[in-house]
């Protein structure tokens, strides 16, 4: 059993901590916050992510809302430009929309229950060999360091490309007077430079009201101008574009209820080095357009768990990468291709989206591929090739088979 130090108590870090501690490793998690906290608003945990949570004993479903469909329309024409049903095969598969704090909470409980140690108020500033450097000094040595510190990681060499568009997010009570269903993500677009949406996220607090996450896209540098604009003027513009948004915006009474999120895109070609592995946003970053961010971190943590079950600590990073690289590459490529069609200043791409790609998406085989893309299973999320052994296996993917049994029995 290994001594493992994890930088970051976010989604990926806590999922890794829960799984590795449950397998008997001595796990210590370091985080800069004095109290564990989740940063962000609503998200969708896809079926692949739910499978990982089930393997950790982290029961999330009572805290969220099952999502059966994602749909969107163009504001002026009313034309449907996004329509994906999760369960076209009739197998009962859905996503789960939740507040990020609910996901963070069940993972934190799972990590603690498994015996992981949390050292809070310990901001990681670097590493020295097998030790993490923190504001309070260097840590004890570890057999393996896990960088799960997210997009702000000081341990990751990733230099991501900033994306031109971000979004403001907020949470509001689900209004009584809405026509929108509680099992769908709904979005409205004006070309590609305006996107607004509503995501039902269940009950972030077990005894609290049902909530919705609402969002509005804007250029990366546009937040200051939005803050300077009268709130009622923005709400009027949004309701003109999409009248169904009005009941939700009634719950927004101040600018600071909406938080700006900025995005970047990039992938480490080699997410490991001597004594350290990178996972989640420290390995790969993308826009949230495909709704895969939290799921990718959960899958990375699961692949690392498998890697340490099937081989020596020194090969864990190579095995994790071999297990995940096909899925990461595919979804990074799809995110890079799809995002400008829905969030950009382009006038051509929205026309291509509406008049060419959407009609094609309704024909076979795209109507079968798109649900798999959203569910996270367009390609196998974890490849069993990681069990073949270290860096030799990491040099190939051909012949590897999907591991649909995750998490496997110890």
Secondary structure as GFF3:
##gff-version 3
##sequence-region A 1 410
A	DSSP	beta_strand	3	7	.	.	.	ID=ss1
A	DSSP	alpha_helix	11	22	.	.	.	ID=ss2
A	DSSP	beta_strand	26	31	.	.	.	ID=ss3
A	DSSP	beta_strand	42	45	.	.	.	ID=ss4
A	DSSP	alpha_helix	47	56	.	.	.	ID=ss5
A	DSSP	three_ten_helix	61	63	.	.	.	ID=ss6
A	DSSP	beta_strand	65	67	.	.	.	ID=ss7
A	DSSP	beta_strand	69	74	.	.	.	ID=ss8
A	DSSP	beta_strand	80	85	.	.	.	ID=ss9
A	DSSP	beta_strand	95	99	.	.	.	ID=ss10
A	DSSP	alpha_helix	100	114	.	.	.	ID=ss11
A	DSSP	beta_strand	117	120	.	.	.	ID=ss12
A	DSSP	beta_strand	124	128	.	.	.	ID=ss13
A	DSSP	beta_strand	131	134	.	.	.	ID=ss14
A	DSSP	beta_strand	137	138	.	.	.	ID=ss15
A	DSSP	beta_strand	144	147	.	.	.	ID=ss16
A	DSSP	three_ten_helix	150	152	.	.	.	ID=ss17
A	DSSP	beta_strand	161	162	.	.	.	ID=ss18
A	DSSP	beta_strand	165	173	.	.	.	ID=ss19
A	DSSP	beta_strand	184	190	.	.	.	ID=ss20
A	DSSP	beta_strand	194	202	.	.	.	ID=ss21
A	DSSP	beta_strand	211	219	.	.	.	ID=ss22
A	DSSP	alpha_helix	223	228	.	.	.	ID=ss23
A	DSSP	alpha_helix	231	241	.	.	.	ID=ss24
A	DSSP	three_ten_helix	243	245	.	.	.	ID=ss25
A	DSSP	alpha_helix	246	249	.	.	.	ID=ss26
A	DSSP	three_ten_helix	255	257	.	.	.	ID=ss27
A	DSSP	beta_strand	259	261	.	.	.	ID=ss28
A	DSSP	beta_strand	264	267	.	.	.	ID=ss29
A	DSSP	beta_strand	272	273	.	.	.	ID=ss30
A	DSSP	beta_strand	276	278	.	.	.	ID=ss31
A	DSSP	three_ten_helix	280	282	.	.	.	ID=ss32
A	DSSP	beta_strand	284	285	.	.	.	ID=ss33
A	DSSP	three_ten_helix	288	290	.	.	.	ID=ss34
A	DSSP	alpha_helix	293	310	.	.	.	ID=ss35
A	DSSP	three_ten_helix	313	315	.	.	.	ID=ss36
A	DSSP	alpha_helix	316	342	.	.	.	ID=ss37
A	DSSP	alpha_helix	348	352	.	.	.	ID=ss38
A	DSSP	pi_helix	353	357	.	.	.	ID=ss39
A	DSSP	alpha_helix	358	361	.	.	.	ID=ss40
A	DSSP	alpha_helix	366	375	.	.	.	ID=ss41
A	DSSP	three_ten_helix	384	388	.	.	.	ID=ss42
A	DSSP	alpha_helix	390	394	.	.	.	ID=ss43
###
